[in-house]
Amino acid sequence: MTKVLLIEDDKNISEMVTEYLTNDVYEVTQVYDGESAIDEFRAHPYDLVLLDLMIPKINGINVMRKIREHDVTPIIIITAKDNDTDKAIGLGLGADDYLTKPFSLIELSARIKANIRRVTKYVKEQEINRNEVISVKDLEINIYKYSVTKKGKQLNLTHKEFEILKLLSSNLGRVFSNINLYFLIYRLNFVFF
């Protein structure tokens, strides 16, 4: 059964979404603030996260940053913030999808299924490369485990540091400008007029 972590401080919305998704064969865990969300996410594995941005204690953006430090679980933002800038920031900082309130439960379910399908396909492709290790001098970068060792000693890197190291070590001899690195690591797409 697909496990969903729902982070929503409005208990009426949380109950409505939980009831609908439970009937749609999902196992939903509800939390109502950012601090509880981080604790719950660290304590249990989830297949997908539904995240409101405007939650107490720790806001949704910071919760997403904490999750993204070491995890690629799909995150769908569900929020009342509906302007393009908020959407671009949310997606640019690591969300996989963005849905504004009020939203259709049918659409939410379809987006969950699409994100799970995409991750499932990605995981199957990655299973082939599960033991892929990039070696550069005395560094060993395990792509699957998101781990780096130097002379056999484990290095503690943030998610972005790991992504930069992986990109550079996979492209030895190639020169990247600061702007190129920024766009490749943060996967931002902008249209310039």
Secondary structure, 3 states (H helix, E strand, C coil): CEEEEEECCCHHHHHHHHHHHHHCCEEEEEECCHHHHHHHHHHCCCCEEEECCCCCCCCHHHHHHHHHCCCCCCEEEEECCCCHHHHHHHHHCCCCEEEECCCCHHHHHHHHHHHHHHHHHHHHHHHHCCCCEEEECCEEEECCCCEEEECCEEECCCHHHHHHHHHHHHCCCCCCCHHHHHHHHHCCCCCCC
